[in-house]
Amino acid sequence: MSSATMSSAAVSKVNAAVRDCLDQCYPSPQPLATLAAYLIKLSSKPDWKQDEIDAVEAGVVRMLAVLSSPSDSGIIPAGLLNPSGGQSS
């Protein structure tokens, strides 16, 4: 199920889990192992459907790939560095 067919509540739940997982993956020396452990925890929760877990995995992998490869312009969007949207101090 794509995010286009998920309910808005499911999309919100997936987005929150992606952010939470990324918060754990960023400082980890092994972000993919951290992701795997996170997905196992989600799969043990009865309120998580497999398509939602798959969407979390895809979102985290996509963001990790973006952040681990240099951008063509050398500029990383500010929102990725400062998710609150505010200016860095």
N, C-alpha and C positions, 0 to 999 in steps of 0.2 A: 504494500500500500504506500503510495507516495504521499508527500505532505499535502498535495492538492486534494487528496481524498480523505485525509484525516480530519477529525473534528478540530475545532479551534482549541478545545481543552487538551486534546492529545498533542497538538502541535506545541502548545505552551509547555506541556509536560516534557516533551522531547527536547525542546530548546533549553529548558532549565537543566535537564540532565546533561546536555552537551556542555553547557557552561561549567557545571559542577565537575564533570569529568576532565575538562580541559584545565581547570584549576588544580586538579590532582596530577595531570600529565605534565604540565609545564615544568615544575621543579624536579620531576623524576628523572633519574639517569636512564631509565628504561620506560619511556612513555607508552610503548606498545604493550608491554607487560602490565602496566598500570591500567591501560584501556581494557585489556582482557579481564583483569580482576574486577573492574567496574562492571563490565557486561555480565559477568557471572553473578555478581550481586543483584543486578537488575533482574536477571532471569529467575532468581529465586523468589522474587516478589510477585505475588499473585495478581497485582493490579497492572503488571506490565505485559503487554502482548508482544509476540515475537517481531511483528512489523515495526513496533515502536522501538524495540531494542536495536533492530537493524538500522533504523533511522538515526539513532544515537551514534552507533558505530560509524555510519557513513559520514555524519557531520563532524565527528571528532577526527577521523582519518583525514578528511578534506582539510580541516583547519591545521592539523599537524603538518600536512604536506605543504600547505601554503607558507607556514611559518618556518619550515626547515629548508626551503629552497629559496635562493636569493631571487628577488624580483628583478625584472628587466630594468626597471627604473632606479632600483636601489632604495625605493621608498616603500615603507610598510605603512598601510593605512593606520591613522591614529587610533581608530576604534579597536584595532587588534592589540595595540600596545596599552591602551588605556580604555578598557571596556566600559567604564562609567560614562564615557563620552566627554568628560571634562578635560581640561588642559593638564598636562603633566607639570609637576612643579620642579 
